[in-house]
Amino acid sequence: MKAHDGMYIDGAWRPAADPEVIEVVNPVDEQVIGRVPAGTAMDVDTAVRAARAALPAWAATPPAERAARLAALRDVLVARKDEISETVAAELGSPLPFAQAVHAGVPIAVAGSYAELAATYEFEEKVGNSTVLHEPIGVVGAITPWNYPLHQIVAKVAPALAAGCTIVVKPAEDTPLVAQLFAEAVHEAGVPAGVFNLVTGLGPIAGQALAEHPGVDLVSFTGSTAVGRQIGATAGAAVKKVALELGGKSANVILPSADLAKAVNVGVANVMSNSGQTCSAWTRMLVHTSQYEEAVGIAAAAAAKYGERIGPVVNAKQRARVLSYIDKGLSEGARLVAGGTESPREQGYFISPTVFADVTPDMTIAQEEIFGPVLSILRYEDEEDALRIANGTVYGLAGAVWAGDEVEAVAFARRMDTGQVDINGGRFNPLAPFGGYKQSGVGRELGAHGLAEYLQTKSLQL
C-alpha cells in the first residue's frame, strides 16, 4: 500500500520531526503493508500553528464557497471510492463488499450532506431585538478511531469545515493509510492550505499533545470511554470544549408482538457487522421469556452463517481482549450456543461469531463493551423488566425496538436512556444526530446537530 513518509501540514507533505515510524499490519495475514511517521508534540504544534494561521481567512469565507469545497471533496471521494475500499480492506481487514458499501459509501454520503447543509444553514438569526450569530469555534483537534477510519474523519472534518473552522486530525495508528488518502483528496478538492492538517502518531504521544495544545479550541474524540474521560479532564482544566463519542452496550429489545425471526436475524447481523467493532452495535438482545429458547435457536443458526463472512478484528491485542471476554462469560455461567475461543483460522486475528444465552444483567458480558463479534441474549418477564434491563448499564449510545405495531415500539423507545433507537429495523440516516447519553459521550455528530458542535454563539442587541 502507498504511504507518505511525512505529515500533511499547511497544504503540503512535510517531513516529520522524528524518524520513528509506525508499521501498519494487515489483520488478515499479519503482514506489514505500510509505514507512517510516528508524530510527536513538535509535529502537532506545527500543525496547530498552521491551522490557526489559516483560521481567519477560512472563517471569513462565504458559506457558499465552503459548501463548494465540500462538494468538490465529495466528488473526489466518489472518484477514489475503489482505492478507499481497497485501503480499508487491507488495513482493517474488512471484507471488500462491506468496505465499498460502508467504509467508502457512508463517508461520501456524509460529505455530501454537509456540502448541502453549509449552503443552507442559518448562520445568523433574529431573536426579538437581537441578531444572533453562529460563528466557528476556532481550531479543532480531532482524534479518530480505527473501526470506521474514514467515516469518523469525515464526520468531524466535514462539519468543522462547513462551520468555518480549521482542523488537525490525528487518526488511529492501526488505520492511518486511508487518512493519508483523505488528505490527498482534500488537497485535490482545493481546500486552502492550513485548513485541514494531518498528523499520524500514537495516541499517548500525538493524541495527548493535540488534546493539550493551547491553540486548540475544541477537541473532538471518538473512542473508548476510558480515554474520553482523560480527554475530558484535560480539556476541562483548560476550559476547552469537547465533543466525545464513546462506548456503548446497546440493547435490542424484541417485544412479544414482533416478527421474532426477522428481529433476531437482523440483530445478529448488526452485531457481526464490521466484526463486532461498532460502538453502537446491539450487543444485548432482550427477548420475552415465552419466546426465549426459540430466539436462542434462531440466533445460533444465524451466527453460524457468519463464520466465513466476517473479517478479523483489528490487531492481536484486540483479539486477546475479545477472547478474554468470552472466557469471562463462560466462567460466570453464560451458556455458549455459537462460536467460542477456538480460532476459525490459523492465520490472522479472526474470532468465531459468538452467541451467549442465559446471560443475566449483572454479568460482565452484559455490562462491558467487548468490541468484537459477541452477542449476549437476555430474557425479560414484562415490558417494565425489559426497560430496566435496557437502561441498566452506564452506556446509552444506541439501541433497537421491535414490535408488531410501530406505535408500540416508539412508546417503548421513548423511555430508553439512549441517543439513537432504530424502530423495526429503521435504516441509517446521515442527517439524524448521533451521540450518547450517560457515559457514551457528550455532543452529537451528523446533520445540523453535528454542525452546531463546531459553532459558538454571539448575540448583538440592536
N, C-alpha and C positions, 0 to 999 in steps of 0.2 A: 504494500500500500504506500501511496505517496505521503510523505510527511515533511513539513517545513522544519528547519533547524533553528528557527528564530521565532520571535513574538510579533504578532500583528499589532503595531502601535503607531498611532498618528498617520494612518494611511499607508504603511509600508511594513515589510517583514524586516525586523531588526534583530541583530544578534542578541542572545541572552547574556545576562551579566555573569552567569556561571556556566562552565562546560558540562555540568551534570545533566543527565538525560533520564527520562522515564521510558521504560520499554512497554510497548503495547502488545498484549498477548491475545491471540485468538482463542477463546474458551472452548472451541470445538476440538481443536487438535493440540492446544497448549504451545503453539509455535509463536515466536516473536514476529510481528508483522510491521512494526514501525517503532520509531523512537522520536520523542519530542522533548523540548527543553524542560528542565525542572526549574521553574521560575522561582525567583527569590523576592524578598521585600524590595530590593532595588528595582527589579522589573515592574513590580506593582506600582511603585512610586512613579516611575517613568510613564506608565500607562495612565495613572490617575491625573498626573500633570497635563498630559496630552488631552484627556477628556475635559479637564477644567478649562484649558485654553480654548477648546472648541465650543464650549457651552454657550457663551453669549451670542455667537452668530447663529448657532443651530436653534436656540430658544427663540430668537427673533425671526427665524424662517417662517413664512406663512404656512399655516396648516395644510393648505392645498399642495404646497411643494413637498412638505414632509410626506404627505399621502402619496405623491408621485414617486418618491424614492422607495417607499414601502411596496408600491405596486411593481416597481422595477425589480425589487428584491424577490418578490413572489415569482415573477416571471423567470428570473434566473434559477430559482429553486425548482421550478417546473422543468426547465431545460436540463437541469442536472439531477433529475429525480433518480435515474438509474444509478448514477455514481453515488448519490446519497444512500440509496438502498444497499448497494454492494459494500459500502464502507461500514454501515451499521451492522450488516450481517457478519462482517469479518471481525469487528472489534467487540461486539456484544454477543455474537453467536446467534443472533435472531434468524429464524428461517426466512429466506428471501421473500416469499409472498407476504409475510407479515411485515417485514421491513418496508416493502413497497407500499402497502396499504396504510400502515400506521406510522412507522418511523419517518417516512418521507411524506406521505399523504396528509397527515394531520398538521404538521408544521406549515405546509403550503396553504392549507385552509385557514390556519390562524393568521399567517402573514397577510393573506388576502382580506381577512375580516378587519384587520387594523388599518389596511390601506383605505378601506371604505369608511371606517369609523373616524380616522383622522380628518377626513374631508367633511364630515357632517357633525362632529361633536361640538357642543356649545361651550366654547372656552370662556365665554362671557355671558352673564345673565343679569336681568334686572330683578331686584327684590325691593319693592317699595321705592324709597328714595336712594337706594344704593345700587351701584354697579359691582357685581361680584365677579372677580377674575379667577380663573383656574389656570395657574402658572406651573411650569415644570419645576419639580422639586430640586433638580440640580444634577449632580453626578451620581450615577447608580453603580454600585458594586454588586454584581450578580454571580452567585456561586451555584452551579448546577450539578445534578446527579447523573449517574451512568445509565439508569434504567430506561429513560426515554431521552437520549442525549441531545437530539436536535430539537424535539418538541419543547423541552424545558428551556432551551436557549431562546427559541423564537417566542415563547410565551412571556419572556422577560424583555427581550430586545425590542420586539415589535411595539408593545405599548409604551416603552420608555422613549423610543424614537418618535412615536406618534405624539407623545406629550411634549416633546421638545427637550428631553433630557439627553445627556450623553452617558456612555456606559462603558464599564470594564467588566469583561466576563472571565471568570476562572472556571473552566469546565472540569468535570470529573477526570481524574488521572487514568481511569480504565478506558475511557472512550473519548480521547481528545482529537482523534483524526477527523471525525465529522465536524467538530468545532472549527478546525482549521479550514475545512472545505467551506463552512459557512462564512468564515472571514473572507475567503476568496469571492464568495457570492456577494457579500456586502460591498466589496471593492468594485466588482463588476457592475453593480447596480448604481454606482455613482454616489454613494453616501460619502459626505465630506470627510476629509482626514480628521481623526481625533474623535469623531462622534461615536464610533464603535472601536473598541480595543480588546485584544485577546491575550491573556497571559495563561499559559499552561503551567501546571505545577501541582505539588501535593497540598492537600487541604490544611494540615497543621502549619505549613510554611506560607505558601502563596495565598491560600484562602484566609488564613488568620490575618495576614498583613493587609489584605483588601478590606476585611471587616473592621480592622482597627484604624485604617487610614483616615486622618483628619480631613482629607479632601473629598471624602465620600459622604454624600448626604442621605442616601438610602441604601440599605443592604437588603437585597432580595435573595433569599436562600431556599432551596428545595433539598430536603434530605431527611436524616433521622431526627427524631425529637431530641435526643441527647445533644447532638451538635447544635440544633436550633436553640436550645437553652443557653449554650455557651455564647452563641452569636447575639442572642437577645440581651444577655448580661453585658457583653462588650459594647453593644450599641447603646444600651440604656445608660451606661456610665458616661457616654459622650452626648446624651440626649439626641440620639440619631434614630430616625425612623427605620423600622424593619418590616419586611413582608416575609412571612415564614409559612411554607407549605411543607408539613412534616408527616409523621407516620399515621397509620390507620389500622383499624381492626374491624372492618365494616361488616355489618350484619345483612344477610339476605333472608328476609322474613317471608316465608311461604304460608299464607293464610289457608285455612281448610277449603275455601271455595275456589282456590286457584287451580289452573291446569298443572297438576303436580309434575308430570313428565317434562313438560316444557320448562317449568321453573327450575327443576333440578338440573336438567341438561344445560340450560343457559348458565346457571350458577356455576357448574363445574367448568364450563368453557371460560367463564370470567376469571376464575382462579388460576387456570392453567395458562391463560394468555400471557405472553412475554415471560414464560417460565415462572409465573408467580411473582415476578419482580415489578409489582404495581402497587403503589401506596393505597390506591382506592379499591383494591380487589376485595370482593365479597368473601372473605376467608372464613366467616362464620355463617353456616346455613342453619336457620331455625325452622323446625318442622313440628307440626302438631303431633302429639303422642299417638293419635289414631292412625296417622299416615307415616309414622317414623320409619319403620322397617322397610316399607315399600320405597321410600325415598332413599334410604341407605343402599338398597339394591340397585336402584337406577343410577345413583352417583358412582358406585363402584364400577359398574359396567361402562359408564361414560368415561371415567378416568382411565380405564384400561385402554381405551381407543387412542389416548394421547401419548402413549409410550414412545412412538416413533415420530410424533408430530411436533413436539416442543423442543426448543433448543436447550442448551446448558444454562446454568447460572453464570454470573459474570467472571468469577475467579475462584481459586481454591479456597480462599478464606470464607467466601460466601457459601460455598458448598459445605464446608465443615460446620458453619453456623446453622444452616438449614438441617443438616443431618443430626446435629445436637438437639434440635427441637423435636425431631421425630423420635429420637431416643427418650426425650423428656415425656412426650405424650405416652409412649409405651410404659414408662416407669410409673406414671401417675394413674394408669389404669384405663386409658382410652383403648378402644378396640380398632385394630388396624384392619381395614377392609379392602384397601388397594395400596400398592406401592410399598414403601418402606426404605430401609437404609441401604439395601443392596444396589450397587451401581448398575444401570442398564447398559453401560458401555465400558470398554476397557480404557478408552482414552477420552479426555475432555471432562468438563465439570458438570456432568449430567446427573440429574436426580429423577427417580421414578415418580410419576404423578401419584400423589399420596392422599388417601382419604381416611379420616378417623371418624368412627362412630362412638356412641356412649361418652361423648365429651360433656363435661359439666362446666358451668360458667366460671368456676374458680380454678380450673386447670390452667397451667402456663400457656398451653397452645390455644386457649380461648381468650387469653388476656394480652399476650405479647405479639408484636408484629414479627412474623417469620421471614417474609420476603422470599418465598420460594413456592413451588407447586404443591402446597399442602392445604387441604380443606378440613375443617372441623364441623361436624354435624351435631347440633344440639337439639334436644326435644323441649317443648313447652306444653303447658296444660291449657292455657287460655290466652286471650289477647293481652291481658294485663301482665301475665307471666312473660309473654314474648317481648313486650315493651321493656320490662325490667331487664331482661337479658340483653336485648339490643342496645340499651343505653348503659349497660353495666361495665363499661371499660373507660379508660382515661382518654380514649380517642373519640373522634367524631368527624371523620372526613367524608365518607360516602356511605352508600347502602342501597338496598333494593326492597321493594314490597311487591308481592304477587297476590292477586285476588281475582275472583270471578267478575267482580264489579269494580270499575275504576274509582268510583266514589268511595267505596270501602277501603281500597288501597291508599288513596290520597288521605283519607281521615287518619289512618294509622301513621302514614309518613309524616304528617304534620306534628306528631307527638315524638318523633325521633330526634335525638340531640345530635344532629349531623349536618354537614354543609351541603350535601347533594344526595338526592334519592332518585333512583330510577324506578318508574312505575310500570309494572308488567313488561319489562324489557325496553323501556324508552331509550331511544338512540342518543348518542353523543351530540351535544350542541355546542359548537365552538364559541357561541355568543353568550352562553349562560355562565354566570360566575362559578368558579371552582375554588374551594378552600374549606378550612376546617373549623369545627367547634373544639372547645376544650384543648387538649394537648396536641391536636392535629394542626394547629397553626394560628397565624394572625394575618388577616388580609385576604384578598381574593385575586385570582387570576382569570383571564379571558374576558372578552367583551368590554362593555363600558365600565363595569366594576373593576376590571383589571387595569384599565387606563387610569381610573381615578386614583389608584395607588401611587401613581407617579406624578401626581399634581398636588400643589398646595394652594390654599385659598386666600385671596385678598379682597377686602370689601372697600369700596370707595363711596363715602357718604356724600351725596350731592345736594 
